[in-house]
Amino acid sequence: QVQVAESGGGLVQAGDSLRLSCSASERTFSSYAVGWFRQAPGQEREFVAAISWSGMNIYYSDSVKGRFTISRDNGKNTVYLHMNSLKPEDTAVYYCAADRTNSGLAQVPEEYDYWGQGTQVTVSS
């Protein structure tokens, strides 16, 4: 079982930046595709971005494209989500998840096997 943990959330103002980190306990994490999702109160979990195990393939949702950047450092067993130009509508709990089958930058939660507990991001206007 791979234990995944997010960190880096917080309270920021609109226009600010944050960097979220997603780390795992097992080295096998570096061989998995990883996705970031977010969930605001009363809403369904929403896909944000995904990165292949090699970092060569990346995909973003339209709502964050051009503002967020996903990257990974397999030497550190960590995936990052750099968030720039934050908006109040980005407020949510952010989750990272690992896809052990590398099913091709999946955009639905059901394709992911290991999830973290989430980190809160709050953007004030």
C-alpha positions, 0 to 999 in steps of 0.5 A, spaced: 500 500 500 502 506 497 501 512 502 500 519 499 500 525 503 499 532 500 502 539 503 503 546 502 496 549 502 494 555 506 490 561 506 492 566 500 489 572 497 487 573 489 493 573 485 498 570 489 501 563 488 502 557 492 506 550 491 503 544 493 507 537 494 505 530 494 509 525 497 509 518 497 512 512 502 514 507 497 519 508 491 514 505 486 510 512 486 515 514 481 513 509 476 506 511 477 502 517 473 499 522 478 493 526 478 491 532 482 484 533 484 480 538 488 473 538 491 469 545 494 464 544 499 458 541 496 461 540 489 464 533 486 471 532 486 474 535 480 480 534 475 485 539 475 492 536 472 495 529 471 502 527 469 505 521 467 510 517 471 516 520 466 513 527 466 513 527 459 506 527 458 501 532 462 494 534 462 490 540 465 483 542 466 481 548 462 480 552 468 487 552 470 491 551 464 496 557 463 495 558 471 497 551 474 503 547 472 504 540 474 511 537 475 515 531 478 522 530 481 522 522 481 529 522 485 525 525 491 519 521 490 514 528 489 509 531 485 508 538 485 502 543 483 505 550 482 499 555 482 499 562 480 494 567 479 490 564 484 482 566 484 477 565 489 474 560 485 480 555 486 478 555 493 477 547 495 481 541 498 486 539 493 488 531 493 493 528 489 492 521 487 497 515 484 495 511 478 499 504 478 496 502 472 498 508 468 492 508 464 493 514 460 493 521 464 486 519 467 481 525 469 476 521 473 477 519 480 475 512 479 482 511 475 486 512 481 488 507 486 492 511 492 489 518 495 492 523 500 488 526 505 488 533 502 490 540 503 486 546 504 487 552 499 483 558 501 483 564 496 480 570 499 478 576 494 
